[in-house]
Amino acid sequence: MSDLLHTPLHAFHVDHGAKMVPFAGYDMPVQYPAGVMKEHIQTRDSAGLFDVSHMGQVIVRGPDYATAALALEALIPVDVLDLAPNRQRYGFFTNAQGGITDDLMLANRGDHVFVVVNAACKGADIAHMTAHLSQVCEVIPVTDRGLLALQGPQAEAALARLIPDVTAMRFMDVAVLGWQGQDLWISRSGYTGEDGFEISVPASLAEALARALLDQPEVMPIGLGARDSLRLEAGL
């Protein structure tokens, strides 16, 4: 399907023998040669690397953090205002009847809120935020960065060889840490039921970071198949 979008890691997936499938408008890896079961076990026992660049990354910026936080609280029924700096929280959008339309992560980045929404809903989510927030805040889709998830009990050990400061991060901390002269936006979080990190990386640096992580002995690439089985097993 020639109309499918590509993440910054598309060539990386092909080079590693991934089976590619359409997902949320993108050409994405469903599995690698190891297969779904081995990828699942790898993430539970050691560490797995996921490409989640198809998800939506959004900056919500007001004249100050409090303005952006209060505006978002009209759309997301969680406490955004009192979220501590450099901390992240799980939330969700609701419709007029109180039904959930999508879930998300939001982080206090000091002078703005950083929001990550699901791939299948990101167009609708960004339109929803723009329609309701644009009178008081800028809603800025981040289109020049990839997003990697490194998940598993050995994720910290693998990432710390590249970025030692991640060892100081607690669950749901966020930080801006440098690698190869550029900023990585890192959260200690994920959706596999394991410890791990999600890493927003400039698109031009995404493949280099993925290859550097795969050079670590604990890490294997993981596709959408094992992502789904891991979430099912963890009750997510």
SULPEBEL-V219643 format. One record per residue. OMEGA is omega as a letter, one per 40 degrees, with the letter a starting at -180 (* if undefined). D_FIRST is the distance of its C-alpha to the first C-alpha in Angstrom with 2 decimals. Layout:
omega->OMEGA d_first->D_FIRST
omega->OMEGA d_first->D_FIRST
This chain:
omega->a d_first->0.00
omega->a d_first->3.80
omega->i d_first->5.55
omega->i d_first->5.92
omega->i d_first->9.50
omega->i d_first->11.35
omega->i d_first->14.88
omega->a d_first->17.69
omega->a d_first->17.64
omega->a d_first->14.20
omega->i d_first->16.06
omega->a d_first->18.76
omega->i d_first->16.70
omega->i d_first->15.44
omega->a d_first->19.08
omega->i d_first->20.37
omega->a d_first->18.49
omega->i d_first->16.35
omega->a d_first->14.09
omega->a d_first->10.91
omega->i d_first->9.46
omega->i d_first->8.02
omega->i d_first->11.34
omega->i d_first->12.77
omega->a d_first->9.85
omega->i d_first->9.69
omega->a d_first->8.47
omega->i d_first->11.92
omega->i d_first->14.34
omega->i d_first->15.62
omega->i d_first->18.36
omega->a d_first->19.93
omega->i d_first->22.10
omega->i d_first->25.03
omega->a d_first->23.44
omega->a d_first->23.52
omega->i d_first->27.29
omega->i d_first->28.33
omega->i d_first->26.18
omega->a d_first->27.80
omega->i d_first->31.25
omega->a d_first->30.71
omega->i d_first->30.15
omega->a d_first->33.19
omega->a d_first->35.42
omega->i d_first->34.48
omega->i d_first->31.53
omega->a d_first->27.74
omega->a d_first->25.38
omega->i d_first->22.41
omega->i d_first->19.81
omega->a d_first->19.99
omega->i d_first->19.03
omega->i d_first->16.59
omega->a d_first->19.84
omega->i d_first->21.78
omega->a d_first->24.82
omega->i d_first->27.36
omega->i d_first->30.88
omega->a d_first->33.39
omega->i d_first->36.41
omega->i d_first->39.65
omega->i d_first->43.02
omega->a d_first->43.54
omega->a d_first->41.99
omega->i d_first->44.10
omega->i d_first->42.82
omega->a d_first->39.17
omega->a d_first->40.04
omega->i d_first->42.03
omega->i d_first->39.38
omega->i d_first->36.78
omega->i d_first->39.33
omega->a d_first->39.12
omega->a d_first->35.50
omega->a d_first->35.61
omega->i d_first->38.60
omega->i d_first->39.48
omega->i d_first->41.97
omega->a d_first->40.26
omega->a d_first->43.47
omega->i d_first->45.27
omega->a d_first->42.45
omega->i d_first->44.06
omega->i d_first->42.81
omega->i d_first->40.25
omega->a d_first->39.53
omega->a d_first->36.45
omega->i d_first->36.36
omega->i d_first->34.03
omega->a d_first->33.68
omega->i d_first->31.79
omega->i d_first->31.30
omega->i d_first->33.06
omega->a d_first->33.11
omega->i d_first->36.37
omega->a d_first->37.33
omega->i d_first->36.94
omega->a d_first->33.84
omega->i d_first->31.37
omega->i d_first->28.09
omega->i d_first->26.81
omega->a d_first->28.43
omega->i d_first->28.62
omega->i d_first->30.66
omega->a d_first->33.02
omega->i d_first->35.29
omega->a d_first->38.46
omega->i d_first->37.92
omega->a d_first->41.36
omega->i d_first->40.74
omega->i d_first->37.47
omega->i d_first->35.39
omega->a d_first->32.13
omega->i d_first->29.73
omega->a d_first->26.64
omega->a d_first->24.59
omega->a d_first->21.78
omega->a d_first->18.12
omega->a d_first->17.38
omega->a d_first->20.52
omega->i d_first->20.82
omega->i d_first->20.28
omega->a d_first->22.87
omega->i d_first->25.10
omega->i d_first->25.32
omega->i d_first->26.05
omega->i d_first->28.65
omega->a d_first->30.35
omega->a d_first->30.36
omega->a d_first->31.88
omega->a d_first->34.59
omega->a d_first->35.39
omega->i d_first->35.09
omega->a d_first->38.74
omega->a d_first->39.97
omega->i d_first->37.17
omega->i d_first->34.35
omega->a d_first->30.95
omega->i d_first->28.98
omega->i d_first->25.35
omega->a d_first->25.06
omega->a d_first->21.98
omega->a d_first->23.24
omega->i d_first->23.64
omega->i d_first->21.83
omega->i d_first->23.13
omega->i d_first->24.16
omega->i d_first->26.01
omega->a d_first->28.62
omega->i d_first->30.07
omega->a d_first->32.92
omega->i d_first->36.68
omega->a d_first->36.51
omega->a d_first->34.18
omega->a d_first->37.17
omega->a d_first->38.67
omega->a d_first->35.51
omega->a d_first->34.80
omega->i d_first->38.51
omega->i d_first->38.70
omega->a d_first->36.50
omega->a d_first->37.72
omega->a d_first->41.11
omega->a d_first->41.60
omega->a d_first->39.04
omega->i d_first->41.81
omega->a d_first->43.64
omega->i d_first->40.85
omega->i d_first->41.37
omega->i d_first->38.90
omega->i d_first->37.27
omega->i d_first->38.67
omega->a d_first->36.61
omega->i d_first->37.46
omega->a d_first->36.51
omega->a d_first->37.11
omega->i d_first->36.75
omega->a d_first->34.97
omega->i d_first->34.69
omega->i d_first->36.32
omega->a d_first->33.78
omega->i d_first->33.80
omega->i d_first->31.91
omega->a d_first->31.96
omega->i d_first->32.67
omega->i d_first->33.33
omega->a d_first->34.85
omega->i d_first->32.68
omega->a d_first->29.66
omega->i d_first->28.44
omega->a d_first->29.18
omega->i d_first->32.89
omega->i d_first->33.81
omega->i d_first->35.31
omega->a d_first->32.92
omega->i d_first->31.58
omega->a d_first->28.69
omega->i d_first->28.47
omega->a d_first->27.11
omega->i d_first->26.89
omega->a d_first->26.35
omega->a d_first->22.84
omega->a d_first->24.58
omega->a d_first->26.44
omega->a d_first->23.86
omega->i d_first->23.14
omega->i d_first->26.89
omega->i d_first->27.77
omega->a d_first->25.35
omega->i d_first->26.78
omega->i d_first->30.29
omega->i d_first->29.87
omega->i d_first->28.57
omega->i d_first->31.70
omega->a d_first->33.76
omega->a d_first->34.90
omega->a d_first->34.12
omega->i d_first->30.39
omega->i d_first->27.29
omega->a d_first->23.58
omega->a d_first->22.50
omega->a d_first->19.16
omega->a d_first->18.22
omega->i d_first->19.95
omega->i d_first->23.28
omega->a d_first->22.93
omega->a d_first->22.96
omega->i d_first->25.76
omega->i d_first->27.80
omega->i d_first->27.66
omega->a d_first->28.64
omega->a d_first->31.49
omega->a d_first->32.70
omega->a d_first->32.67
omega->* d_first->30.33
